[in-house]
Every structure is written in C-alpha cells, then in structure tokens.
Amino acid sequence: MRRGYCVRRKGFGQRVTTRLDEAGSLTAFVAVLSLSLFVLVGIVVDAGRAIAARSAAMTEAQQAARAGAGQISVDALRSGQIEIDPGAAVLAADEFLASVGQLGTASVVGQTVTVHIASTESTAILGIIGINAITVSVTASATYVHGVTQED
C-alpha cells in the first residue's frame, strides 16, 4: 500500500482507496451547501412575509387616504366651493389607521390627501443569522374629485 492512502472495505470484496488529505472534504462541502440552502429558504420565506406586509400596508394607506379625501369643508361648501377640510381629513385618516392597528402620518396639500405608513415586519428564519426585521414603507394618495372630469 502507498503512503498517504487509506483503504476501506465497502462491501463484499470491494475496496475503496482514498487520500488521507481529502478526508472530511465532503463534510465541509455539505456544511457549506446546507448553510446556503438554509439562507435561501430564509430569504424566500421572510421576503414573502415582507411582500405580504407591504401589500397590506399599501391597502390600508390607500383606504386611509380615501377616508381623508372624503372630508369636505362645510364652510367652503356654503360659499359655493368644494374643498377638503384639512383638519378633518387628517383626523379621518388617522382614525382609520388606528382602527386597523397601523401607525402613520397624513397630510393634505390642495385637494390631495397623502398617507405614509412605515412599519417593521419581524423575520421568521433570517433572525438566526442576525436579520431580525425588515422595514416596510408605503405612501398612498387620494384626490377628491367631483362632477364630470372628462368626456366619455
């Protein structure tokens, strides 16, 4: 037998010869491959959770903006104009966000109500490698429109 080789019996009369300096190289390969697959699964699962959270936050921001855009100023209406009441619009948007359990900010510029939501979604798998949360940020706007705006 040559020096630096190991001979093992595999089965009935079969011998396997391996180099001693290659012993354990398959174990390192499997460990690296397993870690890579685990991180890939974590990215898929946690990115899916973040996308779902972003979609839900966008829906809630859009609804809050619509609720705010529906707040018409009574004083302006009495004078013959149709305008959004900025204070009531921000209050309606904030109340809607509170009713769905979201924190956000609302603002009114002209006839447009804009709602911004920023939240964090905790990770299910990536927390093992130190990524504990993913930040989700969305902005939605709604404009109050009355009457006919274009021809059919």
C-alpha positions as CSV (number, residue, x, y, z in Angstrom):
1,M,0.0,0.0,0.0
2,R,1.2,3.5,-0.8
3,R,1.9,6.1,1.8
4,G,-0.8,8.7,2.5
5,Y,-3.7,6.5,1.4
6,C,-6.4,4.8,3.3
7,V,-8.0,1.5,2.3
8,R,-11.5,0.6,3.5
9,R,-13.8,-2.2,2.8
10,K,-17.0,-1.1,1.1
11,G,-18.9,-4.4,0.7
12,F,-18.3,-7.9,-0.4
13,G,-14.7,-7.8,-1.5
14,Q,-14.8,-4.2,-2.7
15,R,-12.1,-1.9,-1.5
16,V,-12.1,1.9,-1.6
17,T,-8.9,3.8,-1.6
18,T,-8.9,7.5,-0.6
19,R,-6.2,10.0,0.0
20,L,-5.8,11.0,3.7
21,D,-5.5,14.7,2.9
22,E,-9.0,14.5,1.3
23,A,-10.7,13.1,4.3
24,G,-13.5,15.3,5.5
25,S,-13.7,17.5,2.4
26,L,-17.2,16.2,1.6
27,T,-18.3,17.1,5.1
28,A,-17.2,20.7,4.6
29,F,-18.9,20.8,1.2
30,V,-22.2,19.5,2.7
31,A,-22.0,22.0,5.6
32,V,-21.5,25.0,3.2
33,L,-24.2,23.8,0.9
34,S,-26.7,23.2,3.8
35,L,-26.0,26.7,5.2
36,S,-26.5,28.2,1.7
37,L,-29.8,26.4,1.2
38,F,-30.9,27.4,4.7
39,V,-30.2,31.1,3.9
40,L,-32.0,30.8,0.6
41,V,-35.1,29.3,2.3
42,G,-34.9,32.1,4.9
43,I,-34.8,34.8,2.1
44,V,-37.8,33.2,0.3
45,V,-39.9,32.9,3.4
46,D,-39.1,36.2,5.0
47,A,-39.2,38.1,1.7
48,G,-42.7,36.6,1.1
49,R,-43.8,37.8,4.6
50,A,-42.4,41.3,3.8
51,I,-44.2,41.5,0.5
52,A,-47.4,40.5,2.1
53,A,-46.9,43.1,4.9
54,R,-46.2,45.7,2.2
55,S,-49.3,44.8,0.3
56,A,-51.5,45.0,3.5
57,A,-49.9,48.4,4.5
58,M,-50.5,49.8,1.0
59,T,-54.2,48.8,1.1
60,E,-54.6,50.4,4.5
61,A,-52.8,53.6,3.4
62,Q,-55.0,53.8,0.3
63,Q,-58.1,53.4,2.4
64,A,-57.0,56.0,4.9
65,A,-56.2,58.5,2.1
66,R,-59.7,57.9,0.6
67,A,-61.3,58.4,4.0
68,G,-59.5,61.7,4.4
69,A,-60.3,62.8,0.9
70,G,-64.0,62.4,1.6
71,Q,-63.9,65.1,4.3
72,I,-65.5,68.1,2.6
73,S,-65.2,71.6,4.2
74,V,-68.7,72.8,5.2
75,D,-67.6,76.4,5.3
76,A,-66.3,76.2,1.7
77,L,-69.4,74.4,0.6
78,R,-71.6,77.2,2.0
79,S,-69.6,79.7,0.0
80,G,-70.2,77.7,-3.2
81,Q,-66.8,75.9,-3.4
82,I,-66.0,72.2,-2.9
83,E,-62.7,71.8,-0.9
84,I,-61.3,69.3,1.5
85,D,-61.2,70.3,5.2
86,P,-57.5,69.6,6.0
87,G,-58.1,69.1,9.8
88,A,-61.0,66.7,9.3
89,A,-59.1,64.9,6.5
90,V,-56.0,64.2,8.7
91,L,-58.3,63.2,11.6
92,A,-60.3,60.8,9.4
93,A,-57.1,59.2,8.0
94,D,-55.6,58.9,11.5
95,E,-58.7,57.3,12.9
96,F,-58.8,54.8,10.0
97,L,-55.2,53.9,10.6
98,A,-55.9,53.5,14.3
99,S,-58.8,51.2,13.6
100,V,-56.7,48.8,11.6
101,G,-53.7,49.0,14.0
102,Q,-51.3,50.9,11.9
103,L,-49.2,53.9,12.7
104,G,-48.8,56.5,10.0
105,T,-48.9,60.1,9.1
106,A,-51.4,62.0,6.9
107,S,-51.1,65.3,5.2
108,V,-53.2,67.5,2.9
109,V,-51.9,69.5,0.0
110,G,-54.6,71.2,-2.0
111,Q,-57.2,68.6,-2.8
112,T,-54.9,65.6,-2.2
113,V,-54.6,63.6,1.0
114,T,-51.3,61.7,1.3
115,V,-50.8,58.9,3.9
116,H,-47.4,57.4,4.8
117,I,-47.0,54.2,6.7
118,A,-43.7,52.8,7.9
119,S,-43.5,49.6,9.9
120,T,-41.3,46.6,10.5
121,E,-42.0,43.0,9.8
122,S,-40.2,40.5,12.1
123,T,-38.4,37.7,10.3
124,A,-39.1,34.1,10.9
125,I,-35.9,32.5,9.7
126,L,-33.3,35.2,8.9
127,G,-33.2,36.1,12.6
128,I,-30.9,33.2,13.1
129,I,-28.2,35.0,11.0
130,G,-28.9,38.4,12.6
131,I,-31.6,39.9,10.4
132,N,-34.4,40.3,12.9
133,A,-36.7,42.7,11.0
134,I,-37.5,44.0,7.5
135,T,-38.7,47.6,7.2
136,V,-41.8,48.2,5.1
137,S,-42.6,51.7,3.9
138,V,-45.6,52.8,1.7
139,T,-47.2,56.1,0.6
140,A,-50.7,56.4,-0.9
141,S,-52.6,59.5,-2.1
142,A,-56.2,60.2,-2.8
143,T,-57.6,63.3,-4.5
144,Y,-61.2,64.5,-4.1
145,V,-62.9,64.8,-7.5
146,H,-66.4,65.9,-8.0
147,G,-68.5,66.3,-11.2
148,V,-67.5,65.2,-14.7
149,T,-63.8,65.4,-15.2
150,Q,-63.6,64.1,-18.9
151,E,-65.7,63.2,-21.8
152,D,-66.8,59.6,-22.3
